Amino acid sequence: MSEEDLMLRVEAVLMTADRPLGERRIATILELDDDTPNDGGGAVRRVRDAVEGLNESYEATGRSFRIERVAGGLQVMTLPTYTEDIARLRGARQQWRLSQAAMETLAIIAYRQPILRADLEAIRGVSCGEVLRGLHERRLVKIAGRAEELGRPILYGTTREFLETFGLASLEDLPQSKELRPKPAKKTASPEPSAPEAAATDSPPADRPSETVEAPADS
């Protein structure tokens, strides 16, 4: 099989797939392992080279999409320039339909996972039961385990669908957490103490004058 034929076959598979596919999975679908049984991983390398060749071709011809790494696999993605056009076609992207409360909850889980519901609610200051249920139904949030403490409460984390929805290869691609923290409030100078207060604070108490007792006059 020529490299050009391989590029076309890889393109056909990725164009048809409804979720990201890893290089090894693509190699298996295309039966590349049978072509190179003793190449020591050469099939994966051939797929990777084919993807690089396709992306170079897309860029050279001004195509509106690229093959990107998403959620640990490869997927055909349109360029950000055409986001509004795709949004109008599909109505609205899933993350746009999330409420403000859901977006806040999802962001906290993404950065603090695995996280307890109690800790999540302590950060938001409100109950998150209904929001968590909705995110779980959308498969954006999952049960990541149970905490090793009294009652073994549930820990929450994000899912593979979360990465796919937001176009992330991994959680390492999240914006730096410092970008999401509120700016620290400016320090204001404490008021100067009033004169009596300053005197009471800074000056030691004056010694009390000793009492003198007059001797009785001689009679």
Secondary structure, DSSP 4 states (H G I P E B T S, - for coil): --HHHHHHHHHHHHHH-SS-B-HHHHHHHTTHHHH-TTSSSHHHHHHHHHHHHHHHHHHHTT-SEEEEEETTEEEEEE-GGGHHHHHHHHSS-HHHHS-HHHHHHHHHHHHH-SEEHHHHHHHHSS--HHHHHHHHHTTSEEEEEE-SSTT--EEEEE-HHHHHHTT-SSGGGSPPGGGTSPPPPPP-PPPPPPHHHHHHHHSPPPPPPPP--PPPPP-
